[in-house]
Amino acid sequence: MDFLQKILLVWQKVSLVQRALLAAVVVAAVLIGLLLAHWARRPDMRMLYQELSPAEASKITEKISEKNIPYVLRDGGTTIYVPRQHVYQLRLDLAKEGLPTGDQRGYKLFDDEKIGVSPFVQNVNHKRALQDELARSIQMIDGVDHVRVHIVDPEQRLFASEEGVTSASVVLRLKPGYRLSASNIAAITHLVSGSVKGLKSQNVTVIDSQGQLLSGEGDSTLATGAGTVQDYKERVEQALVKKAEDMLTAVLGPGRATVRVSAVVDMNSVSTVTETYDPRAKVATKEEVTNNKETGAGGTGQQAAAGTSKTDETVITEYQVGKTIRQQVVLPGKIKSLSVAAFVDLSAADANQPGTAGQPALIMEVTEVEQIIRTALGLTDTDSLKVVHAKFQRPTQPLLEEGPSHWLRYLALAKQLSLGIMAVCALVVFRTFSKARAKAIAAGGQQQLPEGGRAAGLLGAPVTPAEPVMVRRQIAHALRNNPEQVREMFLNWIEERE
């Protein structure tokens, strides 16, 4: 009761403005305390699963409710948030129960297959399982968010003269900011064609979620040669750009040079066979010898001598002119021409540094930059090169990406500021009550003095034996709290005595 009486006494002694200030401080302190209590009791929610179907989301939330764990649904019910300390344990528990099942079950379709299923249903389930497995494999590629695969088998006819052609279609949904290269598309087409019996890569159609055709039927160049044509061209251009920008960055500094290269690449493979003949180099390849014999009639004397045999020998030799065969194979990938464009910031770091003819100072001349780029990239006279000096626009402060982590930082900062505000309010209330209490005690001491004068009861008036202890307490209290007032009372008492 003494504490309440003191508060009531202080409240009666303060002014109306001080009462309003005290009431406002108390209300603000109560509101801030309630807000802090609410934030302290609010759990730190983290994402458990996202992009769930309504059926899966309902099953997962039902399991979470059975464990008496709070959760929050966001993004139209497709994302579930739970307290941070329960995230990993919930994932393990839900995985043990087969959740989330996912739209692509793959060969898990045969786990619940019933006995007595018709062959038609088995074939359909096999095709569905194969499509899901292919989709899950394609989703492992960096940048691919979701995939759907459709396989069309030809209808088997008993008396058909020609077999049908198996075809497939792939629909890709990419993550924001990602783009598939030609080699990635070729890899997807070969992955699908190699997983389906009788499917050729040119019969695989690949499109993205924007409706753009990435690889169509009969596009053999894109499906089979993308890794050696378009992708090779891009890699050559990127290598040349990196080489030029690295050299300029070493001198100008980071972010002060931008180079773009367009290359014309000869992807034709040429095989040349050259035969050279040398008439002076003769080689005998065939030689024929013919013998002719003549024999006369038998007789004596000169007749016998005239009739003797005669032999003729003929030699026929064939020669071949010497020749040299030279075979030359020119592989694809030769750079026929280059076109280079560059923006460079050649301005000196010190803007006040004087230049020539009233122009600002430059680190180097544009012609020197052109010569450096031409030498580094091996440009010929027929290649085009354009270098432009321009002042680059740079933001004064980097822009921070907003995300959930920043909101958590803001909440933590708000909590700390709230504690500081509460401390300041408590200090203001304490000082206000201290001053009001001191005034109230001083006023109470003056009222307890005798009617004969201010100092009569304390210094000169006779007191009863039961009063000395109380008087000493009042004097000690007055000396501690109001020494100036006691001094004035003492001086007044001395004047009255004189």
Secondary structure, DSSP 8 states (H G I E B T S, - for coil): -HHHHHHHHHHHHS-HHHHHHHHHHHHHHHHHHHHHHHHHHS--EEEEE-S--HHHHHHHHHHHHHTT---EEETTTTEEEEEGGGHHHHHHHHHHTT-S--S--GGGGGGG--TT--HHHHHHHHHHHHHHHHHHHHTTSTTEEEEEEEEE-----TT-SS---EEEEEEEEE-TT----HHHHHHHHHHHHHHSTTEEEEEEEEEETTS-EEE-TT-HHHHHSTTTTHHHHHHHHHHHHHHHHHHHHHHH-TTSEEEEEEEEEE---EEEEEEEEEEEEEEEEEEEEEEEEE-----SHHHHHHT--EEEEEEEEEEEEEEEEEEEEE-S-EEEEEEEEEEE--B-S-TTS--STT---BSS-HHHHHHHHHHHHT--TTSEEEEEE------SS------HHHHHHHHHHHHHHHHHHHHHHHHHHHHHHHHHHHHHHHHHHHHTS-TT-TTIIIIIS---TTSHHHHHHHHHHHHHH-HHHHHHHHHHHHHHH-
